Structures are given as C-alpha cells and as structure tokens.
C-alpha cells in the first residue's frame, strides 16, 4: 500500500504523506527513502516540499502499534533495521542536493517533529497543529544524532525547554524563534507560502550539496558513530 504520493509542480517536487497520522514504521521508512531517491532522479527538480494530506497531522512519530509488539516479540533485527533506515532518511535530507521545505499542516510530534528538523526550512499553520517532543514523558531518550540536527533547526534555549518539558508549541510561537519561516494563516496559505518559497530557489545541485555536506559534516559523523551503539544494543528506552 502506498502511503506517500509524489507530484511535481513546475520545478518543485511535492512529497505528500497520505497515511493519516503518518506514523513511522519500517514500511514508512522504506517508502520515504524510495520517494526521496525518485525526487533526485528527476533532474528538473530544484526544490522539495514535504507535506501531508491529513486535516490534523503532519506526522505523529514512531508507530507504537508496530514498535511495542515488535519489542515484545523480540524482533531485534527488525527494530534495528528501522532505526538505521530512519537514520538514512535523516542523512539523506541533511545532504539533499536541493532545498527541502517541510509544510507542516498539522501536528508534528516526536519523530515527526524530528523529521521536520532534518529539513532545511519549515512552514507551519498558525490556526492548527502543534510541534512537540513528548519523549520525556514516554521514557524515550533522543539518539545523539537527533540532538545534533534538531539543534540546527531550533535555538538551544528553546530546544532545551521543549525537550525537557514535552510542551506543545504552536506555529506562531515557533515563528518568533525562527524555527519556521512563517506561521501561515490556514491550509491554503501554508501550501502557497511553502511553494512560493520553494519556487524561488534555482541553485546548482553540486554547489548546494557541497554546502550542506560541509555545513552538516559533524552532524553526519555523530549519526554514523554515536548512534550505532545505542541502536545495536537497542538502548532506545529508559
């Protein structure tokens, strides 16, 4: 079953998450990796917008309906595979050879918010949706790589507060801290604003990719080296 659709508007690729709450599981990771590769294959694409067709949610993070039974059944290799696949998704976005814009039309919680932070830019609605890291209430610590790239997207004082309280934050508040480019008034405005921003880019892929490679070099190292022992030992909860 397809849970992602990919379309093109002029030179902008639009990747739409189409599975309701867009919970993340092995199928989600596989399809997202495949879709991102398809975006790059089309040489006409100059930017990517990631959004959702759900009225309430952009992505609510990891699919606990998959993860908890997998943990109980001791499907260690399946869980490790998912974690490594999501790291591949994060690295792909961090090194993507064109701008990646998250058009956050609803709630972005947990790994959904983390996914948005891996993008280069973010837009969000002011009338609906919250951005939240609830892991502190779920006994789930961030992996080192997640901390590294979330800090590129969110000022440290705000990340510290959000991470340690689990508080839900609105688009209007995130705009003040420049976590998002703009808090758009509604769904139509969100997509229009994100698409207009994306269409303004006309960068050569090689130089754009090289800038991101050098900019995020330390983040990639942390993902590759420091995440590994936690994933291999399945030290994912406290």
C-alpha positions as CSV (number, residue, x, y, z in Angstrom):
1,X,0.0,0.0,0.0
2,X,1.3,3.4,-1.0
3,X,1.5,5.8,2.0
4,X,3.3,8.6,0.1
5,X,2.5,10.4,-3.1
6,X,4.9,12.3,-5.3
7,X,4.0,15.0,-7.7
8,X,5.7,17.8,-9.5
9,X,4.6,21.4,-9.8
10,X,6.8,23.3,-12.2
11,X,10.3,22.6,-10.8
12,X,9.2,21.7,-7.3
13,X,8.7,18.1,-6.1
14,X,5.8,17.7,-3.7
15,X,6.0,14.7,-1.4
16,X,2.7,14.2,0.4
17,X,2.3,11.8,3.3
18,X,-1.0,10.1,2.9
19,X,-1.5,7.7,5.8
20,X,-3.5,9.7,8.3
21,X,-1.3,10.2,11.4
22,X,1.7,9.2,9.2
23,X,3.2,7.1,11.9
24,X,6.7,5.9,11.2
25,X,7.5,2.2,10.9
26,X,9.6,0.0,8.6
27,X,7.2,0.5,5.7
28,X,7.2,4.2,6.1
29,X,11.0,4.4,6.2
30,X,11.3,2.2,3.1
31,X,8.8,4.3,1.1
32,X,10.2,7.6,2.2
33,X,13.7,6.5,1.2
34,X,12.4,5.4,-2.2
35,X,10.5,8.6,-2.8
36,X,13.5,10.8,-1.9
37,X,15.6,8.9,-4.4
38,X,12.9,9.5,-7.1
39,X,13.0,13.2,-6.4
40,X,16.7,13.3,-7.0
41,X,16.4,11.2,-10.2
42,X,14.3,13.9,-11.9
43,X,16.9,16.5,-13.0
44,X,14.2,19.1,-13.4
45,X,13.5,19.3,-9.6
46,X,15.0,22.3,-7.9
47,X,13.3,22.0,-4.5
48,X,11.3,19.6,-2.4
49,X,8.2,20.3,-0.3
50,X,7.1,17.6,2.2
51,X,3.5,17.9,3.5
52,X,0.6,15.7,4.5
53,X,-3.0,15.4,3.2
54,X,-4.4,14.8,6.7
55,X,-6.5,17.5,8.2
56,X,-4.9,17.3,11.6
57,X,-1.5,15.6,11.4
58,X,1.8,16.0,9.6
59,X,3.4,13.1,11.4
60,X,2.9,11.8,14.9
61,X,6.2,10.0,15.0
62,X,7.0,6.3,15.6
63,X,4.2,3.8,15.1
64,X,3.9,2.4,18.6
65,X,1.3,-0.1,17.3
66,X,4.2,-1.7,15.4
67,X,7.1,-1.0,17.8
68,X,5.7,-2.3,21.1
69,X,4.6,-5.7,19.7
70,X,7.9,-5.9,17.9
71,X,9.8,-5.3,21.2
72,X,7.6,-7.8,23.0
73,X,8.3,-10.4,20.3
74,X,12.0,-9.6,20.5
75,X,12.2,-8.7,16.8
76,X,15.6,-7.0,17.4
77,X,16.8,-7.1,13.8
78,X,13.6,-5.5,12.5
79,X,13.8,-2.7,15.1
80,X,17.5,-2.1,14.4
81,X,16.7,-2.1,10.6
82,X,14.1,0.5,11.1
83,X,16.3,2.8,13.2
84,X,19.1,2.6,10.7
85,X,16.7,3.2,7.8
86,X,15.4,6.3,9.6
87,X,19.0,7.5,10.1
88,X,19.4,7.0,6.4
89,X,16.3,9.2,5.8
90,X,17.7,11.9,8.1
91,X,21.1,11.9,6.5
92,X,19.5,12.0,3.0
93,X,17.6,15.1,4.0
94,X,20.6,16.7,5.6
95,X,22.7,16.2,2.4
96,X,19.9,16.5,-0.1
97,X,21.2,18.4,-3.2
98,X,18.3,20.8,-3.2
99,X,16.2,22.7,-0.6
100,X,13.9,20.6,1.5
101,X,10.9,22.5,2.9
102,X,8.5,21.0,5.4
103,X,5.0,22.4,5.0
104,X,3.7,21.3,8.4
105,X,-0.1,21.4,8.1
106,X,-0.9,19.7,11.4
107,X,0.6,18.1,14.5
108,X,4.3,17.1,14.3
109,X,5.1,15.1,17.4
110,X,8.2,13.1,18.4
111,X,9.9,11.6,15.5
112,X,7.6,13.6,13.3
113,X,9.0,16.9,14.7
114,X,12.5,15.4,14.5
115,X,11.9,14.6,10.8
116,X,10.8,18.2,10.2
117,X,14.0,19.4,11.8
118,X,16.1,17.4,9.4
119,X,14.6,19.5,6.6
120,X,16.3,22.8,5.6
121,X,13.3,25.0,6.2
122,X,9.9,24.8,7.8
123,X,6.5,26.4,7.4
124,X,3.6,25.8,9.7
125,X,0.0,26.8,10.2
126,X,-0.9,29.3,12.9
127,X,-4.5,28.1,13.2
128,X,-3.9,24.4,13.7
129,X,-1.2,21.9,14.8
130,X,1.4,21.7,17.5
131,X,5.1,20.9,17.4
132,X,6.1,18.7,20.3
133,X,8.8,16.4,21.7
134,X,6.9,14.1,24.1
135,X,9.8,11.7,24.6
136,X,10.5,12.9,28.1
137,X,7.0,11.7,29.2
138,X,7.4,8.4,27.2
139,X,10.8,7.4,28.7
140,X,12.4,7.6,25.3
141,X,15.8,9.5,25.1
142,X,16.9,11.2,21.8
143,X,19.7,9.5,19.9
144,X,22.8,11.6,19.8
145,X,22.3,12.3,16.0
146,X,18.8,13.5,16.6
147,X,20.0,16.0,19.2
148,X,22.7,17.2,16.8
149,X,20.4,18.1,13.9
150,X,17.5,19.3,15.9
151,X,19.9,21.9,17.4
152,X,20.5,23.2,13.8
153,X,16.8,23.9,13.5
154,X,15.8,25.2,17.0
155,X,17.7,27.7,19.2
156,X,19.3,25.9,22.0
157,X,17.3,27.6,24.8
158,X,14.0,26.7,23.1
159,X,15.1,23.1,22.3
160,X,16.2,22.7,26.0
161,X,12.8,23.9,27.2
162,X,10.8,21.8,24.7
163,X,12.8,18.7,25.2
164,X,12.7,18.7,29.0
165,X,9.1,19.7,29.4
166,X,7.4,18.0,26.4
167,X,5.3,21.1,26.0
168,X,3.3,21.5,22.8
169,X,4.3,24.6,20.9
170,X,2.3,26.4,18.2
171,X,3.4,27.7,14.8
172,X,3.0,31.3,15.9
173,X,5.5,30.7,18.8
174,X,7.9,28.8,16.6
175,X,7.9,31.7,14.1
176,X,9.2,34.1,16.8
177,X,12.3,31.9,17.3
178,X,12.6,31.4,13.5
179,X,12.2,27.7,13.8
180,X,9.8,28.1,10.9
181,X,10.0,30.6,8.1
182,X,6.4,31.7,8.6
183,X,3.2,30.7,10.5
184,X,0.7,30.7,7.7
185,X,-2.9,31.6,8.4
186,X,-4.6,28.4,7.1
187,X,-4.0,25.3,5.0
188,X,-4.3,27.1,1.6
189,X,-1.9,29.8,2.7
190,X,0.5,27.3,4.1
191,X,0.9,25.5,0.8
192,X,1.0,28.7,-1.2
193,X,3.7,30.1,1.1
194,X,5.8,27.0,1.0
195,X,5.5,26.5,-2.7
196,X,6.4,30.2,-3.4
197,X,9.5,29.8,-1.1
198,X,10.5,26.6,-2.9
199,X,10.0,28.1,-6.3
200,X,12.4,30.9,-5.5
201,X,15.3,28.5,-5.4
202,X,17.3,27.9,-8.6
203,X,20.6,26.6,-7.2
204,X,23.0,24.2,-8.9
205,X,22.8,20.9,-7.2
206,X,26.6,20.3,-6.9
207,X,27.3,23.5,-5.0
208,X,24.1,23.2,-2.9
209,X,25.1,19.7,-1.9
210,X,28.6,20.7,-1.1
211,X,27.5,23.5,1.1
212,X,25.3,21.1,3.1
213,X,28.0,18.4,3.2
214,X,30.4,20.8,4.8
215,X,27.8,22.5,7.0
216,X,26.5,19.3,8.4
217,X,29.7,17.3,8.5
218,X,29.8,17.0,12.3
219,X,26.1,16.0,12.4
220,X,26.7,13.2,9.9
221,X,29.6,12.0,12.0
222,X,27.5,11.9,15.1
223,X,24.7,9.9,13.4
224,X,27.2,7.4,11.9
225,X,29.4,6.9,15.0
226,X,27.4,7.8,18.2
227,X,24.0,6.4,17.3
228,X,25.4,3.0,16.5
229,X,26.0,1.6,20.0
230,X,22.5,2.7,21.1
231,X,20.8,1.1,18.1
232,X,22.9,-2.1,18.2
233,X,22.2,-2.6,21.9
234,X,18.5,-1.5,21.4
235,X,19.1,1.1,24.2
236,X,16.0,3.1,22.9
237,X,14.0,3.4,26.1
238,X,14.7,4.1,29.8
